[in-house]
Amino acid sequence: MTEHQQEARTHHQTLVGKVVSDKMDKTVVVAVEQTRTHPLYRRSMKRTSKFYAHDAGNECREGDRVLIAASRPLSKQKRWRVRQILQRAEG
């Protein structure tokens, strides 16, 4: 396998967000906040999207900042995996 093919295989879309729910087994809900500019009014708008992510070890807690990566569909709503916990919640 060439270097380019190997790089293309391991490249997945990643997002950084905050865990808003950890009540499910091996699943967390991650809120990702994006800032966009309105096309007509040129005003900054905040937009929040929620993603269900697989947390195999049940390590994430509510309030943690995490890095999630796209994966194959794991269930009806889960298409993301927790790649790394960037910052633990205080308390």
Summary of the structure (lengths in Angstrom):
residues: 91
radius of gyration: 15.5
end to end distance: 46.9
largest distance: 48.9
contacts: 219
relative contact order: 0.25
helix: 9%
strand: 54%
